[in-house]
Amino acid sequence: MAFSNTRGRYASFGIVTILSGEVIDLFWEIIDNNLKGVFPLRPILKFRLMNRRGKLSISFSQDGFPLTITFDYDKDFNHFFPHTVYVVDRNGRETVTLPEEIHMI
């Protein structure tokens, strides 16, 4: 099962230029504290960053999984945030990446 044998965690160049480390860490927090051991995770997880009254919400989904889960944060939403972010597990190398960078990891 994906995301069960972490060997390293990374963020793509595009991600580190557009998101703060604090926001990047939210993806690992969601995976570790809310998804692992609760749902069978596929190697590619999809997250959407949304503006909820000026604050950041992150919505989780994955192909073949009928449920979407949204996590609300008390962090300001930035209109430069990407709409979609993927977290990919390649044999324990877990990477937060933009959709246009997914082929490079």
Biopython code that builds the backbone (N, CA, C, O; Angstrom):
import numpy as np
from Bio.PDB.StructureBuilder import StructureBuilder

atoms = [
    (1, "MET", "N", (0.828, -1.172, 0.000)),
    (1, "MET", "CA", (0.000, 0.000, 0.000)),
    (1, "MET", "C", (0.883, 1.250, 0.000)),
    (1, "MET", "O", (1.910, 1.294, 0.677)),
    (2, "ALA", "N", (0.477, 2.254, -0.758)),
    (2, "ALA", "CA", (1.251, 3.494, -0.871)),
    (2, "ALA", "C", (1.268, 4.261, 0.456)),
    (2, "ALA", "O", (0.360, 4.132, 1.278)),
    (3, "PHE", "N", (2.298, 5.044, 0.638)),
    (3, "PHE", "CA", (2.472, 5.906, 1.805)),
    (3, "PHE", "C", (2.577, 5.123, 3.112)),
    (3, "PHE", "O", (2.206, 5.629, 4.171)),
    (4, "SER", "N", (3.078, 3.904, 3.039)),
    (4, "SER", "CA", (3.237, 3.116, 4.258)),
    (4, "SER", "C", (4.698, 2.826, 4.589)),
    (4, "SER", "O", (5.001, 2.323, 5.671)),
    (5, "ASN", "N", (5.606, 3.140, 3.662)),
    (5, "ASN", "CA", (7.030, 2.863, 3.863)),
    (5, "ASN", "C", (7.845, 4.085, 3.456)),
    (5, "ASN", "O", (8.604, 4.037, 2.488)),
    (6, "THR", "N", (7.689, 5.172, 4.190)),
    (6, "THR", "CA", (8.342, 6.433, 3.852)),
    (6, "THR", "C", (9.855, 6.332, 3.998)),
    (6, "THR", "O", (10.370, 5.971, 5.056)),
    (7, "ARG", "N", (10.559, 6.660, 2.911)),
    (7, "ARG", "CA", (12.034, 6.686, 2.932)),
    (7, "ARG", "C", (12.563, 8.102, 2.816)),
    (7, "ARG", "O", (13.711, 8.375, 3.166)),
    (8, "GLY", "N", (11.730, 8.994, 2.328)),
    (8, "GLY", "CA", (12.117, 10.396, 2.201)),
    (8, "GLY", "C", (10.936, 11.208, 1.723)),
    (8, "GLY", "O", (10.065, 10.714, 1.007)),
    (9, "ARG", "N", (10.923, 12.458, 2.129)),
    (9, "ARG", "CA", (9.841, 13.356, 1.718)),
    (9, "ARG", "C", (10.449, 14.575, 1.058)),
    (9, "ARG", "O", (11.430, 15.148, 1.532)),
    (10, "TYR", "N", (9.829, 14.954, -0.062)),
    (10, "TYR", "CA", (10.388, 15.999, -0.894)),
    (10, "TYR", "C", (9.288, 16.916, -1.403)),
    (10, "TYR", "O", (8.102, 16.595, -1.319)),
    (11, "ALA", "N", (9.697, 18.051, -1.928)),
    (11, "ALA", "CA", (8.792, 18.972, -2.607)),
    (11, "ALA", "C", (9.473, 19.387, -3.902)),
    (11, "ALA", "O", (10.675, 19.653, -3.918)),
    (12, "SER", "N", (8.718, 19.443, -4.972)),
    (12, "SER", "CA", (9.265, 19.815, -6.270)),
    (12, "SER", "C", (9.674, 21.286, -6.273)),
    (12, "SER", "O", (9.296, 22.047, -5.382)),
    (13, "PHE", "N", (10.440, 21.671, -7.270)),
    (13, "PHE", "CA", (10.890, 23.048, -7.401)),
    (13, "PHE", "C", (9.705, 24.003, -7.470)),
    (13, "PHE", "O", (9.694, 25.036, -6.800)),
    (14, "GLY", "N", (8.715, 23.660, -8.276)),
    (14, "GLY", "CA", (7.539, 24.512, -8.411)),
    (14, "GLY", "C", (6.798, 24.699, -7.107)),
    (14, "GLY", "O", (6.309, 25.791, -6.815)),
    (15, "ILE", "N", (6.713, 23.652, -6.331)),
    (15, "ILE", "CA", (6.024, 23.722, -5.040)),
    (15, "ILE", "C", (6.764, 24.643, -4.079)),
    (15, "ILE", "O", (6.141, 25.490, -3.440)),
    (16, "VAL", "N", (8.079, 24.496, -3.965)),
    (16, "VAL", "CA", (8.822, 25.320, -2.993)),
    (16, "VAL", "C", (8.889, 26.779, -3.408)),
    (16, "VAL", "O", (9.125, 27.646, -2.566)),
    (17, "THR", "N", (8.686, 27.071, -4.690)),
    (17, "THR", "CA", (8.693, 28.473, -5.109)),
    (17, "THR", "C", (7.341, 29.145, -4.907)),
    (17, "THR", "O", (7.258, 30.373, -4.919)),
    (18, "ILE", "N", (6.272, 28.355, -4.719)),
    (18, "ILE", "CA", (4.935, 28.942, -4.627)),
    (18, "ILE", "C", (4.272, 28.752, -3.262)),
    (18, "ILE", "O", (3.383, 29.524, -2.900)),
    (19, "LEU", "N", (4.687, 27.743, -2.502)),
    (19, "LEU", "CA", (4.089, 27.476, -1.191)),
    (19, "LEU", "C", (5.139, 27.581, -0.092)),
    (19, "LEU", "O", (6.299, 27.221, -0.294)),
    (20, "SER", "N", (4.733, 28.070, 1.053)),
    (20, "SER", "CA", (5.654, 28.136, 2.195)),
    (20, "SER", "C", (5.875, 26.734, 2.748)),
    (20, "SER", "O", (5.084, 25.827, 2.490)),
    (21, "GLY", "N", (6.934, 26.563, 3.495)),
    (21, "GLY", "CA", (7.197, 25.289, 4.149)),
    (21, "GLY", "C", (6.063, 24.902, 5.082)),
    (21, "GLY", "O", (5.751, 23.721, 5.232)),
    (22, "GLU", "N", (5.453, 25.889, 5.704)),
    (22, "GLU", "CA", (4.341, 25.640, 6.609)),
    (22, "GLU", "C", (3.143, 25.035, 5.863)),
    (22, "GLU", "O", (2.486, 24.132, 6.380)),
    (23, "VAL", "N", (2.864, 25.520, 4.671)),
    (23, "VAL", "CA", (1.752, 24.967, 3.886)),
    (23, "VAL", "C", (2.131, 23.593, 3.333)),
    (23, "VAL", "O", (1.293, 22.691, 3.301)),
    (24, "ILE", "N", (3.371, 23.422, 2.901)),
    (24, "ILE", "CA", (3.825, 22.110, 2.415)),
    (24, "ILE", "C", (3.672, 21.060, 3.515)),
    (24, "ILE", "O", (3.239, 19.938, 3.253)),
    (25, "ASP", "N", (4.024, 21.425, 4.727)),
    (25, "ASP", "CA", (3.905, 20.486, 5.852)),
    (25, "ASP", "C", (2.464, 20.065, 6.123)),
    (25, "ASP", "O", (2.231, 19.004, 6.703)),
    (26, "LEU", "N", (1.497, 20.878, 5.711)),
    (26, "LEU", "CA", (0.090, 20.510, 5.901)),
    (26, "LEU", "C", (-0.257, 19.243, 5.127)),
    (26, "LEU", "O", (-1.083, 18.456, 5.590)),
    (27, "PHE", "N", (0.347, 19.027, 3.969)),
    (27, "PHE", "CA", (0.073, 17.809, 3.202)),
    (27, "PHE", "C", (0.550, 16.576, 3.960)),
    (27, "PHE", "O", (-0.149, 15.564, 4.016)),
    (28, "TRP", "N", (1.755, 16.666, 4.547)),
    (28, "TRP", "CA", (2.278, 15.534, 5.330)),
    (28, "TRP", "C", (1.418, 15.320, 6.572)),
    (28, "TRP", "O", (1.168, 14.182, 6.968)),
    (29, "GLU", "N", (0.966, 16.413, 7.186)),
    (29, "GLU", "CA", (0.106, 16.309, 8.369)),
    (29, "GLU", "C", (-1.213, 15.609, 8.020)),
    (29, "GLU", "O", (-1.670, 14.733, 8.755)),
    (30, "ILE", "N", (-1.811, 15.996, 6.907)),
    (30, "ILE", "CA", (-3.065, 15.372, 6.478)),
    (30, "ILE", "C", (-2.856, 13.883, 6.225)),
    (30, "ILE", "O", (-3.642, 13.053, 6.683)),
    (31, "ILE", "N", (-1.796, 13.549, 5.495)),
    (31, "ILE", "CA", (-1.529, 12.142, 5.168)),
    (31, "ILE", "C", (-1.279, 11.338, 6.440)),
    (31, "ILE", "O", (-1.890, 10.289, 6.644)),
    (32, "ASP", "N", (-0.385, 11.827, 7.292)),
    (32, "ASP", "CA", (-0.004, 11.076, 8.493)),
    (32, "ASP", "C", (-1.115, 10.968, 9.532)),
    (32, "ASP", "O", (-1.292, 9.914, 10.144)),
    (33, "ASN", "N", (-1.861, 12.043, 9.735)),
    (33, "ASN", "CA", (-2.816, 12.096, 10.842)),
    (33, "ASN", "C", (-4.263, 11.808, 10.461)),
    (33, "ASN", "O", (-5.094, 11.540, 11.329)),
    (34, "ASN", "N", (-4.569, 11.863, 9.154)),
    (34, "ASN", "CA", (-5.962, 11.710, 8.761)),
    (34, "ASN", "C", (-6.216, 10.645, 7.701)),
    (34, "ASN", "O", (-7.346, 10.178, 7.558)),
    (35, "LEU", "N", (-5.192, 10.255, 6.961)),
    (35, "LEU", "CA", (-5.421, 9.331, 5.851)),
    (35, "LEU", "C", (-4.777, 7.964, 6.049)),
    (35, "LEU", "O", (-5.420, 6.941, 5.815)),
    (36, "LYS", "N", (-3.510, 7.932, 6.480)),
    (36, "LYS", "CA", (-2.817, 6.653, 6.693)),
    (36, "LYS", "C", (-3.567, 5.802, 7.702)),
    (36, "LYS", "O", (-3.954, 6.278, 8.770)),
    (37, "GLY", "N", (-3.766, 4.545, 7.355)),
    (37, "GLY", "CA", (-4.426, 3.629, 8.252)),
    (37, "GLY", "C", (-5.932, 3.790, 8.315)),
    (37, "GLY", "O", (-6.617, 3.000, 8.966)),
    (38, "VAL", "N", (-6.453, 4.806, 7.643)),
    (38, "VAL", "CA", (-7.893, 5.033, 7.621)),
    (38, "VAL", "C", (-8.464, 4.622, 6.266)),
    (38, "VAL", "O", (-9.518, 3.991, 6.180)),
    (39, "PHE", "N", (-7.744, 4.995, 5.218)),
    (39, "PHE", "CA", (-8.161, 4.684, 3.846)),
    (39, "PHE", "C", (-7.019, 3.987, 3.126)),
    (39, "PHE", "O", (-5.857, 4.295, 3.392)),
    (40, "PRO", "N", (-7.310, 3.059, 2.223)),
    (40, "PRO", "CA", (-6.248, 2.512, 1.381)),
    (40, "PRO", "C", (-5.803, 3.601, 0.401)),
    (40, "PRO", "O", (-6.603, 4.099, -0.391)),
    (41, "LEU", "N", (-4.533, 3.959, 0.463)),
    (41, "LEU", "CA", (-4.035, 5.064, -0.352)),
    (41, "LEU", "C", (-3.355, 4.560, -1.615)),
    (41, "LEU", "O", (-2.595, 3.592, -1.590)),
    (42, "ARG", "N", (-3.640, 5.229, -2.705)),
    (42, "ARG", "CA", (-2.992, 4.942, -3.986)),
    (42, "ARG", "C", (-1.688, 5.738, -4.061)),
    (42, "ARG", "O", (-1.466, 6.635, -3.247)),
    (43, "PRO", "N", (-0.825, 5.420, -5.030)),
    (43, "PRO", "CA", (0.459, 6.112, -5.126)),
    (43, "PRO", "C", (0.363, 7.591, -5.502)),
    (43, "PRO", "O", (1.330, 8.331, -5.322)),
    (44, "ILE", "N", (-0.776, 8.031, -6.017)),
    (44, "ILE", "CA", (-0.939, 9.440, -6.371)),
    (44, "ILE", "C", (-2.185, 9.965, -5.664)),
    (44, "ILE", "O", (-3.299, 9.493, -5.894)),
    (45, "LEU", "N", (-1.966, 10.962, -4.793)),
    (45, "LEU", "CA", (-3.059, 11.610, -4.078)),
    (45, "LEU", "C", (-3.255, 13.002, -4.656)),
    (45, "LEU", "O", (-2.290, 13.694, -4.982)),
    (46, "LYS", "N", (-4.501, 13.399, -4.777)),
    (46, "LYS", "CA", (-4.824, 14.707, -5.351)),
    (46, "LYS", "C", (-5.391, 15.611, -4.263)),
    (46, "LYS", "O", (-6.276, 15.219, -3.503)),
    (47, "PHE", "N", (-4.862, 16.829, -4.208)),
    (47, "PHE", "CA", (-5.338, 17.825, -3.264)),
    (47, "PHE", "C", (-5.707, 19.092, -4.021)),
    (47, "PHE", "O", (-5.028, 19.479, -4.973)),
    (48, "ARG", "N", (-6.780, 19.730, -3.594)),
    (48, "ARG", "CA", (-7.177, 21.017, -4.153)),
    (48, "ARG", "C", (-7.086, 22.058, -3.045)),
    (48, "ARG", "O", (-7.538, 21.840, -1.921)),
    (49, "LEU", "N", (-6.491, 23.190, -3.392)),
    (49, "LEU", "CA", (-6.381, 24.292, -2.451)),
    (49, "LEU", "C", (-7.493, 25.277, -2.774)),
    (49, "LEU", "O", (-7.640, 25.715, -3.915)),
    (50, "MET", "N", (-8.275, 25.621, -1.754)),
    (50, "MET", "CA", (-9.455, 26.448, -1.974)),
    (50, "MET", "C", (-9.505, 27.621, -1.009)),
    (50, "MET", "O", (-8.946, 27.584, 0.087)),
    (51, "ASN", "N", (-10.183, 28.647, -1.449)),
    (51, "ASN", "CA", (-10.389, 29.852, -0.660)),
    (51, "ASN", "C", (-11.749, 29.767, 0.025)),
    (51, "ASN", "O", (-12.786, 29.757, -0.639)),
    (52, "ARG", "N", (-11.741, 29.706, 1.343)),
    (52, "ARG", "CA", (-12.980, 29.704, 2.126)),
    (52, "ARG", "C", (-12.971, 30.943, 3.021)),
    (52, "ARG", "O", (-12.373, 30.956, 4.097)),
    (53, "ARG", "N", (-13.648, 31.972, 2.545)),
    (53, "ARG", "CA", (-13.729, 33.237, 3.292)),
    (53, "ARG", "C", (-12.357, 33.790, 3.647)),
    (53, "ARG", "O", (-12.142, 34.283, 4.754)),
    (54, "GLY", "N", (-11.425, 33.702, 2.690)),
    (54, "GLY", "CA", (-10.088, 34.249, 2.891)),
    (54, "GLY", "C", (-9.118, 33.312, 3.579)),
    (54, "GLY", "O", (-7.946, 33.653, 3.737)),
    (55, "LYS", "N", (-9.574, 32.137, 3.993)),
    (55, "LYS", "CA", (-8.721, 31.156, 4.660)),
    (55, "LYS", "C", (-8.513, 29.938, 3.767)),
    (55, "LYS", "O", (-9.308, 29.679, 2.863)),
    (56, "LEU", "N", (-7.451, 29.199, 4.023)),
    (56, "LEU", "CA", (-7.075, 28.037, 3.220)),
    (56, "LEU", "C", (-7.864, 26.797, 3.618)),
    (56, "LEU", "O", (-7.976, 26.466, 4.799)),
    (57, "SER", "N", (-8.409, 26.119, 2.613)),
    (57, "SER", "CA", (-8.994, 24.785, 2.773)),
    (57, "SER", "C", (-8.290, 23.870, 1.785)),
    (57, "SER", "O", (-8.012, 24.260, 0.651)),
    (58, "ILE", "N", (-8.004, 22.653, 2.224)),
    (58, "ILE", "CA", (-7.355, 21.660, 1.364)),
    (58, "ILE", "C", (-8.281, 20.459, 1.271)),
    (58, "ILE", "O", (-8.673, 19.877, 2.282)),
    (59, "SER", "N", (-8.623, 20.100, 0.043)),
    (59, "SER", "CA", (-9.543, 19.008, -0.213)),
    (59, "SER", "C", (-8.780, 17.821, -0.780)),
    (59, "SER", "O", (-7.994, 17.978, -1.715)),
    (60, "PHE", "N", (-9.005, 16.628, -0.221)),
    (60, "PHE", "CA", (-8.331, 15.394, -0.640)),
    (60, "PHE", "C", (-9.267, 14.550, -1.486)),
    (60, "PHE", "O", (-10.455, 14.427, -1.187)),
    (61, "SER", "N", (-8.713, 13.965, -2.555)),
    (61, "SER", "CA", (-9.430, 12.950, -3.329)),
    (61, "SER", "C", (-8.397, 12.058, -4.006)),
    (61, "SER", "O", (-7.218, 12.404, -4.086)),
    (62, "GLN", "N", (-8.851, 10.912, -4.490)),
    (62, "GLN", "CA", (-7.993, 10.041, -5.278)),
    (62, "GLN", "C", (-8.865, 9.263, -6.252)),
    (62, "GLN", "O", (-10.042, 9.015, -5.987)),
    (63, "ASP", "N", (-8.277, 8.881, -7.382)),
    (63, "ASP", "CA", (-9.025, 8.154, -8.399)),
    (63, "ASP", "C", (-9.609, 6.870, -7.816)),
    (63, "ASP", "O", (-8.948, 6.167, -7.052)),
    (64, "GLY", "N", (-10.844, 6.575, -8.183)),
    (64, "GLY", "CA", (-11.489, 5.355, -7.736)),
    (64, "GLY", "C", (-12.002, 5.413, -6.308)),
    (64, "GLY", "O", (-12.447, 4.398, -5.772)),
    (65, "PHE", "N", (-11.950, 6.566, -5.691)),
    (65, "PHE", "CA", (-12.380, 6.736, -4.310)),
    (65, "PHE", "C", (-13.517, 7.748, -4.305)),
    (65, "PHE", "O", (-13.294, 8.911, -4.641)),
    (66, "PRO", "N", (-14.712, 7.348, -3.941)),
    (66, "PRO", "CA", (-15.875, 8.219, -4.101)),
    (66, "PRO", "C", (-15.982, 9.359, -3.091)),
    (66, "PRO", "O", (-16.887, 10.187, -3.191)),
    (67, "LEU", "N", (-15.088, 9.411, -2.138)),
    (67, "LEU", "CA", (-15.188, 10.375, -1.055)),
    (67, "LEU", "C", (-14.196, 11.512, -1.248)),
    (67, "LEU", "O", (-13.064, 11.285, -1.674)),
    (68, "THR", "N", (-14.614, 12.728, -0.939)),
    (68, "THR", "CA", (-13.734, 13.887, -0.892)),
    (68, "THR", "C", (-13.773, 14.413, 0.534)),
    (68, "THR", "O", (-14.843, 14.543, 1.129)),
    (69, "ILE", "N", (-12.600, 14.713, 1.078)),
    (69, "ILE", "CA", (-12.499, 15.210, 2.451)),
    (69, "ILE", "C", (-11.828, 16.572, 2.402)),
    (69, "ILE", "O", (-10.794, 16.739, 1.756)),
    (70, "THR", "N", (-12.415, 17.541, 3.083)),
    (70, "THR", "CA", (-11.856, 18.893, 3.089)),
    (70, "THR", "C", (-11.404, 19.257, 4.500)),
    (70, "THR", "O", (-12.117, 19.042, 5.480)),
    (71, "PHE", "N", (-10.201, 19.813, 4.572)),
    (71, "PHE", "CA", (-9.602, 20.243, 5.828)),
    (71, "PHE", "C", (-9.498, 21.771, 5.805)),
    (71, "PHE", "O", (-8.927, 22.341, 4.875)),
    (72, "ASP", "N", (-10.040, 22.419, 6.807)),
    (72, "ASP", "CA", (-10.026, 23.882, 6.896)),
    (72, "ASP", "C", (-8.932, 24.338, 7.852)),
    (72, "ASP", "O", (-8.721, 23.744, 8.910)),
    (73, "TYR", "N", (-8.240, 25.409, 7.455)),
    (73, "TYR", "CA", (-7.132, 25.938, 8.257)),
    (73, "TYR", "C", (-7.329, 27.425, 8.521)),
    (73, "TYR", "O", (-8.010, 28.124, 7.770)),
    (74, "ASP", "N", (-6.736, 27.876, 9.573)),
    (74, "ASP", "CA", (-6.789, 29.298, 9.920)),
    (74, "ASP", "C", (-5.573, 30.016, 9.334)),
    (74, "ASP", "O", (-4.965, 30.865, 9.985)),
    (75, "LYS", "N", (-5.234, 29.667, 8.115)),
    (75, "LYS", "CA", (-4.113, 30.294, 7.409)),
    (75, "LYS", "C", (-4.699, 31.085, 6.245)),
    (75, "LYS", "O", (-5.637, 30.636, 5.586)),
    (76, "ASP", "N", (-4.146, 32.248, 6.005)),
    (76, "ASP", "CA", (-4.652, 33.074, 4.914)),
    (76, "ASP", "C", (-4.477, 32.382, 3.577)),
    (76, "ASP", "O", (-3.436, 31.784, 3.304)),
    (77, "PHE", "N", (-5.501, 32.468, 2.751)),
    (77, "PHE", "CA", (-5.429, 31.944, 1.381)),
    (77, "PHE", "C", (-4.712, 32.976, 0.526)),
    (77, "PHE", "O", (-4.944, 34.178, 0.658)),
    (78, "ASN", "N", (-3.840, 32.496, -0.351)),
    (78, "ASN", "CA", (-3.119, 33.358, -1.280)),
    (78, "ASN", "C", (-3.604, 33.017, -2.686)),
    (78, "ASN", "O", (-3.608, 31.850, -3.076)),
    (79, "HIS", "N", (-4.002, 34.012, -3.431)),
    (79, "HIS", "CA", (-4.530, 33.776, -4.776)),
    (79, "HIS", "C", (-3.476, 33.238, -5.742)),
    (79, "HIS", "O", (-3.810, 32.840, -6.858)),
    (80, "PHE", "N", (-2.229, 33.222, -5.333)),
    (80, "PHE", "CA", (-1.173, 32.629, -6.157)),
    (80, "PHE", "C", (-0.994, 31.135, -5.875)),
    (80, "PHE", "O", (-0.232, 30.465, -6.571)),
    (81, "PHE", "N", (-1.685, 30.611, -4.868)),
    (81, "PHE", "CA", (-1.617, 29.174, -4.603)),
    (81, "PHE", "C", (-2.095, 28.409, -5.843)),
    (81, "PHE", "O", (-3.000, 28.860, -6.544)),
    (82, "PRO", "N", (-1.487, 27.259, -6.106)),
    (82, "PRO", "CA", (-1.993, 26.433, -7.210)),
    (82, "PRO", "C", (-3.359, 25.860, -6.843)),
    (82, "PRO", "O", (-3.659, 25.669, -5.664)),
    (83, "HIS", "N", (-4.180, 25.590, -7.845)),
    (83, "HIS", "CA", (-5.491, 25.010, -7.586)),
    (83, "HIS", "C", (-5.374, 23.536, -7.198)),
    (83, "HIS", "O", (-6.119, 23.043, -6.350)),
    (84, "THR", "N", (-4.424, 22.841, -7.833)),
    (84, "THR", "CA", (-4.268, 21.404, -7.623)),
    (84, "THR", "C", (-2.823, 21.086, -7.281)),
    (84, "THR", "O", (-1.895, 21.643, -7.867)),
    (85, "VAL", "N", (-2.644, 20.182, -6.324)),
    (85, "VAL", "CA", (-1.330, 19.683, -5.922)),
    (85, "VAL", "C", (-1.447, 18.168, -5.829)),
    (85, "VAL", "O", (-2.456, 17.646, -5.354)),
    (86, "TYR", "N", (-0.413, 17.464, -6.283)),
    (86, "TYR", "CA", (-0.362, 16.012, -6.148)),
    (86, "TYR", "C", (0.724, 15.637, -5.154)),
    (86, "TYR", "O", (1.754, 16.304, -5.058)),
    (87, "VAL", "N", (0.482, 14.566, -4.421)),
    (87, "VAL", "CA", (1.525, 13.962, -3.594)),
    (87, "VAL", "C", (1.697, 12.549, -4.125)),
    (87, "VAL", "O", (0.752, 11.762, -4.161)),
    (88, "VAL", "N", (2.923, 12.243, -4.537)),
    (88, "VAL", "CA", (3.224, 10.988, -5.224)),
    (88, "VAL", "C", (4.161, 10.153, -4.376)),
    (88, "VAL", "O", (5.145, 10.659, -3.837)),
    (89, "ASP", "N", (3.848, 8.865, -4.259)),
    (89, "ASP", "CA", (4.722, 7.918, -3.558)),
    (89, "ASP", "C", (5.343, 6.988, -4.594)),
    (89, "ASP", "O", (4.649, 6.207, -5.244)),
    (90, "ARG", "N", (6.653, 7.086, -4.734)),
    (90, "ARG", "CA", (7.397, 6.190, -5.618)),
    (90, "ARG", "C", (8.359, 5.386, -4.766)),
    (90, "ARG", "O", (9.486, 5.805, -4.504)),
    (91, "ASN", "N", (7.889, 4.214, -4.336)),
    (91, "ASN", "CA", (8.694, 3.302, -3.520)),
    (91, "ASN", "C", (9.267, 3.967, -2.273)),
    (91, "ASN", "O", (10.442, 3.796, -1.949)),
    (92, "GLY", "N", (8.431, 4.720, -1.584)),
    (92, "GLY", "CA", (8.855, 5.352, -0.343)),
    (92, "GLY", "C", (9.374, 6.759, -0.504)),
    (92, "GLY", "O", (9.528, 7.470, 0.490)),
    (93, "ARG", "N", (9.649, 7.188, -1.727)),
    (93, "ARG", "CA", (10.041, 8.579, -1.983)),
    (93, "ARG", "C", (8.761, 9.362, -2.246)),
    (93, "ARG", "O", (8.159, 9.246, -3.314)),
    (94, "GLU", "N", (8.357, 10.148, -1.276)),
    (94, "GLU", "CA", (7.099, 10.877, -1.346)),
    (94, "GLU", "C", (7.376, 12.334, -1.708)),
    (94, "GLU", "O", (8.197, 13.001, -1.079)),
    (95, "THR", "N", (6.674, 12.811, -2.734)),
    (95, "THR", "CA", (6.952, 14.139, -3.263)),
    (95, "THR", "C", (5.667, 14.919, -3.465)),
    (95, "THR", "O", (4.712, 14.424, -4.064)),
    (96, "VAL", "N", (5.652, 16.144, -2.958)),
    (96, "VAL", "CA", (4.575, 17.087, -3.238)),
    (96, "VAL", "C", (4.957, 17.793, -4.531)),
    (96, "VAL", "O", (6.062, 18.322, -4.649)),
    (97, "THR", "N", (4.044, 17.803, -5.502)),
    (97, "THR", "CA", (4.381, 18.350, -6.809)),
    (97, "THR", "C", (3.183, 19.034, -7.468)),
    (97, "THR", "O", (2.030, 18.778, -7.122)),
    (98, "LEU", "N", (3.481, 19.892, -8.405)),
    (98, "LEU", "CA", (2.446, 20.517, -9.225)),
    (98, "LEU", "C", (2.043, 19.560, -10.334)),
    (98, "LEU", "O", (2.842, 18.704, -10.714)),
    (99, "PRO", "N", (0.837, 19.672, -10.865)),
    (99, "PRO", "CA", (0.416, 18.774, -11.940)),
    (99, "PRO", "C", (1.365, 18.776, -13.138)),
    (99, "PRO", "O", (1.629, 17.724, -13.720)),
    (100, "GLU", "N", (1.873, 19.936, -13.503)),
    (100, "GLU", "CA", (2.756, 20.028, -14.663)),
    (100, "GLU", "C", (4.155, 19.483, -14.404)),
    (100, "GLU", "O", (4.940, 19.343, -15.342)),
    (101, "GLU", "N", (4.484, 19.174, -13.158)),
    (101, "GLU", "CA", (5.798, 18.626, -12.824)),
    (101, "GLU", "C", (5.747, 17.133, -12.533)),
    (101, "GLU", "O", (6.793, 16.516, -12.328)),
    (102, "ILE", "N", (4.589, 16.551, -12.510)),
    (102, "ILE", "CA", (4.453, 15.155, -12.065)),
    (102, "ILE", "C", (5.285, 14.200, -12.901)),
    (102, "ILE", "O", (5.760, 13.192, -12.378)),
    (103, "HIS", "N", (5.471, 14.475, -14.153)),
    (103, "HIS", "CA", (6.257, 13.593, -15.024)),
    (103, "HIS", "C", (7.758, 13.692, -14.748)),
    (103, "HIS", "O", (8.521, 12.852, -15.226)),
    (104, "MET", "N", (8.199, 14.705, -13.985)),
    (104, "MET", "CA", (9.628, 14.901, -13.726)),
    (104, "MET", "C", (10.118, 14.230, -12.451)),
    (104, "MET", "O", (11.320, 14.205, -12.189)),
    (105, "ILE", "N", (9.203, 13.687, -11.658)),
    (105, "ILE", "CA", (9.673, 13.087, -10.401)),
    (105, "ILE", "C", (9.829, 11.587, -10.532)),
    (105, "ILE", "O", (10.216, 10.921, -9.572)),
]
sb = StructureBuilder()
sb.init_structure("model")
sb.init_model(0)
sb.init_chain("A")
sb.init_seg("    ")
for serial, (resi, resn, name, xyz) in enumerate(atoms, 1):
    if name == "N":
        sb.init_residue(resn, " ", resi, " ")
    sb.init_atom(name, np.array(xyz, "f"), 0.0, 1.0, " ", f" {name:<3s}", serial, name[0])
structure = sb.get_structure()
